[in-house]
C-alpha cells in the first residue's frame, strides 16, 4: 500500500513538472512569435520607446529592419547581423513628431547614432493608424545620411538606394504636409506619381445649395491653397491636386491635373 502511494505521488510530481515544462515551451514559442520581426533581421534602437510615441509596434519593426539594411549596405558592414549592434541610440533632442491629422496621422524624424560603428543615420517617417491611408504610400520611411551639420563621426562615404530614391522625389514635399484653418494638404506618391490631397474645411453655412455661388466659395478655398504653393516658389498647375470637401453632406472628390 505504502509503495503504491509513493508511486502515485511520484507520478503526480512528474506530471506537474512535465506540465510546467510544456507550458514554458508554449510561452516561449508565443513570445518568439510576438517579438519576431516580420521584416527580417533588424537593429534594436535602445531608447526608441522613450523618444517615439503614437507609432505601432509593427511600424517600429519596419523602421528597425530598414535601419539594419541601410547600415549593412554601408562601410565594412557586409557581414553584419542585427544582433551585432547593441548601441544604436536616438540622439538626444533629435526626435521630432508632428500630428498631421488628429489621433490618426503622424510625421516625424530622428537621428540614430551607433558608437561602435562610428555611424549616424537620419530616420524620417509618415505613419497612419489606418493601414489603407494614402498618407503612408510612396516612401513612408526614409533612412539616409545625416546632414553635414549633424555629423559627429568621421566620414564613412555614406550612401544607399533609399537616398537615391529620395533624391528623385519632387521638392514640393519639403512644404507638405501643411494645414491652416481652411485646409489640410499632403503629398503622396502613388506608383511613383505624386498626388496632392487637399481637404477643404468649408463651413456648411458658406454652402447655400446654389450651384453657382457654392462653386465660387469652393474656388476661394482652393485659391488659398494654390496661393500658398506659389508663395513657396512652386507652380500648382504642374501638379495633380485632389480636393475633398463637404457639399450638402456628401463627400466630393474633385481631381484636377493642369499643365499636360
ZADODO-496577 format. One record per residue (C-alpha): residue number from 1; residue in one letter; x, z, y. Coordinates in steps of 0.05 Angstrom, whole numbers. Layout:
<node num="NUM" residu="a" u="X" w="Z" v="Y"/>
...
//
This chain:
<node num="1" residu="x" u="0" w="0" v="0"/>
<node num="2" residu="x" u="55" w="20" v="48"/>
<node num="3" residu="x" u="93" w="-43" v="32"/>
<node num="4" residu="x" u="33" w="-87" v="48"/>
<node num="5" residu="x" u="22" w="-51" v="114"/>
<node num="6" residu="x" u="95" w="-62" v="134"/>
<node num="7" residu="x" u="88" w="-135" v="115"/>
<node num="8" residu="x" u="26" w="-143" v="157"/>
<node num="9" residu="x" u="59" w="-112" v="217"/>
<node num="10" residu="x" u="119" w="-156" v="207"/>
<node num="11" residu="x" u="75" w="-218" v="205"/>
<node num="12" residu="x" u="38" w="-195" v="267"/>
<node num="13" residu="x" u="104" w="-186" v="305"/>
<node num="14" residu="x" u="129" w="-254" v="282"/>
<node num="15" residu="x" u="63" w="-285" v="303"/>
<node num="16" residu="x" u="68" w="-254" v="372"/>
<node num="17" residu="x" u="140" w="-276" v="380"/>
<node num="18" residu="x" u="122" w="-346" v="357"/>
<node num="19" residu="x" u="64" w="-348" v="406"/>
<node num="20" residu="x" u="108" w="-326" v="463"/>
<node num="21" residu="x" u="160" w="-380" v="446"/>
<node num="22" residu="x" u="106" w="-434" v="442"/>
<node num="23" residu="x" u="76" w="-411" v="508"/>
<node num="24" residu="x" u="145" w="-412" v="540"/>
<node num="25" residu="x" u="157" w="-483" v="516"/>
<node num="26" residu="x" u="89" w="-506" v="542"/>
<node num="27" residu="x" u="100" w="-474" v="610"/>
<node num="28" residu="x" u="170" w="-505" v="614"/>
<node num="29" residu="x" u="141" w="-574" v="599"/>
<node num="30" residu="x" u="86" w="-564" v="651"/>
<node num="31" residu="x" u="137" w="-541" v="703"/>
<node num="32" residu="x" u="182" w="-600" v="688"/>
<node num="33" residu="x" u="124" w="-648" v="698"/>
<node num="34" residu="x" u="103" w="-614" v="763"/>
<node num="35" residu="x" u="173" w="-613" v="792"/>
<node num="36" residu="x" u="196" w="-681" v="766"/>
<node num="37" residu="x" u="207" w="-733" v="820"/>
<node num="38" residu="x" u="166" w="-795" v="802"/>
<node num="39" residu="x" u="212" w="-838" v="845"/>
<node num="40" residu="x" u="275" w="-826" v="804"/>
<node num="41" residu="x" u="338" w="-788" v="820"/>
<node num="42" residu="x" u="338" w="-751" v="886"/>
<node num="43" residu="x" u="376" w="-705" v="933"/>
<node num="44" residu="x" u="345" w="-637" v="948"/>
<node num="45" residu="x" u="343" w="-623" v="1022"/>
<node num="46" residu="x" u="355" w="-549" v="1021"/>
<node num="47" residu="x" u="317" w="-529" v="1084"/>
<node num="48" residu="x" u="263" w="-583" v="1082"/>
<node num="49" residu="x" u="203" w="-536" v="1077"/>
<node num="50" residu="x" u="227" w="-496" v="1137"/>
<node num="51" residu="x" u="231" w="-558" v="1181"/>
<node num="52" residu="x" u="179" w="-608" v="1158"/>
<node num="53" residu="x" u="105" w="-589" v="1157"/>
<node num="54" residu="x" u="39" w="-625" v="1143"/>
<node num="55" residu="x" u="70" w="-672" v="1091"/>
<node num="56" residu="x" u="50" w="-675" v="1018"/>
<node num="57" residu="x" u="96" w="-656" v="960"/>
<node num="58" residu="x" u="94" w="-728" v="936"/>
<node num="59" residu="x" u="119" w="-753" v="1003"/>
<node num="60" residu="x" u="175" w="-702" v="1001"/>
<node num="61" residu="x" u="194" w="-731" v="933"/>
<node num="62" residu="x" u="194" w="-801" v="963"/>
<node num="63" residu="x" u="238" w="-781" v="1021"/>
<node num="64" residu="x" u="289" w="-744" v="977"/>
<node num="65" residu="x" u="293" w="-802" v="928"/>
<node num="66" residu="x" u="303" w="-853" v="983"/>
<node num="67" residu="x" u="356" w="-808" v="1013"/>
<node num="68" residu="x" u="393" w="-808" v="946"/>
<node num="69" residu="x" u="391" w="-884" v="941"/>
<node num="70" residu="x" u="417" w="-892" v="1012"/>
<node num="71" residu="x" u="474" w="-842" v="1001"/>
<node num="72" residu="x" u="492" w="-875" v="934"/>
<node num="73" residu="x" u="499" w="-942" v="969"/>
<node num="74" residu="x" u="548" w="-915" v="1020"/>
<node num="75" residu="x" u="621" w="-894" v="1018"/>
<node num="76" residu="x" u="650" w="-880" v="949"/>
<node num="77" residu="x" u="585" w="-853" v="921"/>
<node num="78" residu="x" u="571" w="-907" v="869"/>
<node num="79" residu="x" u="573" w="-857" v="811"/>
<node num="80" residu="x" u="539" w="-801" v="849"/>
<node num="81" residu="x" u="479" w="-765" v="818"/>
<node num="82" residu="x" u="428" w="-726" v="858"/>
<node num="83" residu="x" u="448" w="-660" v="826"/>
<node num="84" residu="x" u="519" w="-671" v="852"/>
<node num="85" residu="x" u="495" w="-658" v="923"/>
<node num="86" residu="x" u="477" w="-586" v="935"/>
<node num="87" residu="x" u="489" w="-581" v="1010"/>
<node num="88" residu="x" u="441" w="-630" v="1043"/>
<node num="89" residu="x" u="412" w="-595" v="1104"/>
<node num="90" residu="x" u="367" w="-616" v="1162"/>
<node num="91" residu="x" u="409" w="-608" v="1225"/>
<node num="92" residu="x" u="386" w="-552" v="1270"/>
<node num="93" residu="x" u="336" w="-574" v="1324"/>
<node num="94" residu="x" u="335" w="-646" v="1299"/>
<node num="95" residu="x" u="267" w="-644" v="1265"/>
<node num="96" residu="x" u="211" w="-674" v="1307"/>
<node num="97" residu="x" u="139" w="-689" v="1288"/>
<node num="98" residu="x" u="80" w="-719" v="1327"/>
<node num="99" residu="x" u="8" w="-713" v="1305"/>
<node num="100" residu="x" u="-15" w="-785" v="1316"/>
<node num="101" residu="x" u="-86" w="-772" v="1292"/>
<node num="102" residu="x" u="-114" w="-701" v="1288"/>
<node num="103" residu="x" u="-105" w="-669" v="1219"/>
<node num="104" residu="x" u="-92" w="-738" v="1189"/>
<node num="105" residu="x" u="-32" w="-779" v="1213"/>
<node num="106" residu="x" u="38" w="-755" v="1228"/>
<node num="107" residu="x" u="101" w="-789" v="1253"/>
<node num="108" residu="x" u="168" w="-754" v="1252"/>
<node num="109" residu="x" u="243" w="-755" v="1243"/>
<node num="110" residu="x" u="303" w="-710" v="1227"/>
<node num="111" residu="x" u="378" w="-715" v="1213"/>
<node num="112" residu="x" u="407" w="-695" v="1146"/>
<node num="113" residu="x" u="479" w="-671" v="1144"/>
<node num="114" residu="x" u="518" w="-669" v="1078"/>
<node num="115" residu="x" u="582" w="-630" v="1089"/>
<node num="116" residu="x" u="612" w="-643" v="1021"/>
<node num="117" residu="x" u="608" w="-719" v="1032"/>
<node num="118" residu="x" u="621" w="-715" v="1107"/>
<node num="119" residu="x" u="560" w="-759" v="1119"/>
<node num="120" residu="x" u="497" w="-756" v="1161"/>
<node num="121" residu="x" u="432" w="-796" v="1158"/>
<node num="122" residu="x" u="372" w="-805" v="1203"/>
<node num="123" residu="x" u="305" w="-800" v="1168"/>
<node num="124" residu="x" u="243" w="-829" v="1202"/>
<node num="125" residu="x" u="173" w="-828" v="1172"/>
<node num="126" residu="x" u="99" w="-843" v="1182"/>
<node num="127" residu="x" u="51" w="-803" v="1138"/>
<node num="128" residu="x" u="-24" w="-803" v="1130"/>
<node num="129" residu="x" u="-67" w="-757" v="1087"/>
<node num="130" residu="x" u="-106" w="-820" v="1069"/>
<node num="131" residu="x" u="-63" w="-859" v="1019"/>
<node num="132" residu="x" u="-101" w="-924" v="1036"/>
<node num="133" residu="x" u="-88" w="-917" v="1111"/>
<node num="134" residu="x" u="-52" w="-977" v="1141"/>
<node num="135" residu="x" u="-12" w="-928" v="1183"/>
<node num="136" residu="x" u="36" w="-919" v="1124"/>
<node num="137" residu="x" u="44" w="-992" v="1105"/>
<node num="138" residu="x" u="105" w="-1033" v="1120"/>
<node num="139" residu="x" u="164" w="-985" v="1126"/>
<node num="140" residu="x" u="134" w="-915" v="1125"/>
<node num="141" residu="x" u="202" w="-883" v="1110"/>
<node num="142" residu="x" u="266" w="-907" v="1143"/>
<node num="143" residu="x" u="334" w="-876" v="1126"/>
<node num="144" residu="x" u="391" w="-902" v="1168"/>
<node num="145" residu="x" u="457" w="-884" v="1200"/>
<node num="146" residu="x" u="454" w="-835" v="1258"/>
<node num="147" residu="x" u="463" w="-858" v="1329"/>
<node num="148" residu="x" u="534" w="-854" v="1357"/>
<node num="149" residu="x" u="518" w="-793" v="1399"/>
<node num="150" residu="x" u="495" w="-756" v="1336"/>
<node num="151" residu="x" u="558" w="-770" v="1294"/>
<node num="152" residu="x" u="594" w="-705" v="1274"/>
<node num="153" residu="x" u="637" w="-732" v="1217"/>
<node num="154" residu="x" u="688" w="-788" v="1215"/>
<node num="155" residu="x" u="664" w="-859" v="1207"/>
<node num="156" residu="x" u="648" w="-880" v="1135"/>
<node num="157" residu="x" u="623" w="-951" v="1150"/>
<node num="158" residu="x" u="551" w="-932" v="1140"/>
<node num="159" residu="x" u="504" w="-989" v="1122"/>
<node num="160" residu="x" u="445" w="-1004" v="1076"/>
<node num="161" residu="x" u="388" w="-1051" v="1063"/>
<node num="162" residu="x" u="339" w="-1005" v="1098"/>
<node num="163" residu="x" u="378" w="-1013" v="1163"/>
<node num="164" residu="x" u="376" w="-1088" v="1154"/>
<node num="165" residu="x" u="301" w="-1085" v="1145"/>
<node num="166" residu="x" u="293" w="-1041" v="1206"/>
<node num="167" residu="x" u="334" w="-1089" v="1248"/>
<node num="168" residu="x" u="283" w="-1144" v="1234"/>
<node num="169" residu="x" u="225" w="-1103" v="1258"/>
<node num="170" residu="x" u="192" w="-1121" v="1323"/>
<node num="171" residu="x" u="218" w="-1079" v="1381"/>
<node num="172" residu="x" u="147" w="-1063" v="1403"/>
<node num="173" residu="x" u="148" w="-1008" v="1350"/>
<node num="174" residu="x" u="191" w="-968" v="1399"/>
<node num="175" residu="x" u="130" w="-958" v="1444"/>
<node num="176" residu="x" u="78" w="-948" v="1389"/>
<node num="177" residu="x" u="41" w="-906" v="1368"/>
<node num="178" residu="x" u="13" w="-890" v="1437"/>
<node num="179" residu="x" u="-51" w="-855" v="1458"/>
<node num="180" residu="x" u="-90" w="-839" v="1521"/>
<node num="181" residu="x" u="-159" w="-811" v="1534"/>
<node num="182" residu="x" u="-185" w="-883" v="1527"/>
<node num="183" residu="x" u="-150" w="-908" v="1464"/>
<node num="184" residu="x" u="-103" w="-895" v="1406"/>
<node num="185" residu="x" u="-56" w="-952" v="1386"/>
<node num="186" residu="x" u="-8" w="-961" v="1328"/>
<node num="187" residu="x" u="34" w="-1018" v="1300"/>
<node num="188" residu="x" u="30" w="-1032" v="1225"/>
<node num="189" residu="x" u="68" w="-1082" v="1182"/>
<node num="190" residu="x" u="24" w="-1116" v="1130"/>
<node num="191" residu="x" u="62" w="-1164" v="1085"/>
<node num="192" residu="x" u="116" w="-1169" v="1138"/>
<node num="193" residu="x" u="64" w="-1187" v="1191"/>
<node num="194" residu="x" u="57" w="-1139" v="1250"/>
<node num="195" residu="x" u="-14" w="-1119" v="1268"/>
<node num="196" residu="x" u="-31" w="-1073" v="1326"/>
<node num="197" residu="x" u="-92" w="-1029" v="1314"/>
<node num="198" residu="x" u="-126" w="-1001" v="1376"/>
<node num="199" residu="x" u="-183" w="-951" v="1371"/>
<node num="200" residu="x" u="-221" w="-953" v="1437"/>
<node num="201" residu="x" u="-254" w="-887" v="1456"/>
<node num="202" residu="x" u="-314" w="-913" v="1495"/>
<node num="203" residu="x" u="-368" w="-861" v="1512"/>
<node num="204" residu="x" u="-437" w="-881" v="1488"/>
<node num="205" residu="x" u="-462" w="-871" v="1559"/>
<node num="206" residu="x" u="-420" w="-930" v="1581"/>
<node num="207" residu="x" u="-452" w="-976" v="1530"/>
<node num="208" residu="x" u="-523" w="-992" v="1553"/>
<node num="209" residu="x" u="-543" w="-1041" v="1499"/>
<node num="210" residu="x" u="-538" w="-1100" v="1545"/>
<node num="211" residu="x" u="-492" w="-1151" v="1512"/>
<node num="212" residu="x" u="-462" w="-1178" v="1576"/>
<node num="213" residu="x" u="-450" w="-1111" v="1611"/>
<node num="214" residu="x" u="-424" w="-1079" v="1548"/>
<node num="215" residu="x" u="-374" w="-1135" v="1538"/>
<node num="216" residu="x" u="-348" w="-1122" v="1608"/>
<node num="217" residu="x" u="-339" w="-1048" v="1593"/>
<node num="218" residu="x" u="-302" w="-1064" v="1528"/>
<node num="219" residu="x" u="-258" w="-1114" v="1565"/>
<node num="220" residu="x" u="-238" w="-1060" v="1615"/>
<node num="221" residu="x" u="-217" w="-1013" v="1559"/>
<node num="222" residu="x" u="-177" w="-1069" v="1525"/>
<node num="223" residu="x" u="-144" w="-1085" v="1591"/>
<node num="224" residu="x" u="-120" w="-1014" v="1598"/>
<node num="225" residu="x" u="-81" w="-1022" v="1533"/>
<node num="226" residu="x" u="-54" w="-1091" v="1548"/>
<node num="227" residu="x" u="-32" w="-1068" v="1617"/>
<node num="228" residu="x" u="7" w="-1012" v="1583"/>
<node num="229" residu="x" u="41" w="-1063" v="1536"/>
<node num="230" residu="x" u="60" w="-1107" v="1596"/>
<node num="231" residu="x" u="87" w="-1047" v="1634"/>
<node num="232" residu="x" u="135" w="-1035" v="1577"/>
<node num="233" residu="x" u="162" w="-1106" v="1580"/>
<node num="234" residu="x" u="122" w="-1137" v="1523"/>
<node num="235" residu="x" u="71" w="-1195" v="1523"/>
<node num="236" residu="x" u="6" w="-1174" v="1488"/>
<node num="237" residu="x" u="-14" w="-1247" v="1479"/>
<node num="238" residu="x" u="42" w="-1254" v="1429"/>
<node num="239" residu="x" u="13" w="-1202" v="1381"/>
<node num="240" residu="x" u="-45" w="-1195" v="1332"/>
<node num="241" residu="x" u="-88" w="-1139" v="1360"/>
<node num="242" residu="x" u="-147" w="-1108" v="1323"/>
<node num="243" residu="x" u="-194" w="-1070" v="1369"/>
<node num="244" residu="x" u="-241" w="-1019" v="1339"/>
<node num="245" residu="x" u="-296" w="-985" v="1378"/>
<node num="246" residu="x" u="-367" w="-957" v="1371"/>
<node num="247" residu="x" u="-422" w="-1003" v="1391"/>
<node num="248" residu="x" u="-494" w="-978" v="1383"/>
<node num="249" residu="x" u="-470" w="-930" v="1329"/>
<node num="250" residu="x" u="-437" w="-984" v="1286"/>
<node num="251" residu="x" u="-363" w="-995" v="1277"/>
<node num="252" residu="x" u="-340" w="-1062" v="1303"/>
<node num="253" residu="x" u="-274" w="-1097" v="1286"/>
<node num="254" residu="x" u="-252" w="-1149" v="1335"/>
<node num="255" residu="x" u="-186" w="-1181" v="1316"/>
<node num="256" residu="x" u="-152" w="-1229" v="1364"/>
<node num="257" residu="x" u="-89" w="-1269" v="1358"/>
<node num="258" residu="x" u="-68" w="-1305" v="1421"/>
<node num="259" residu="x" u="-6" w="-1347" v="1430"/>
<node num="260" residu="x" u="-5" w="-1392" v="1368"/>
//
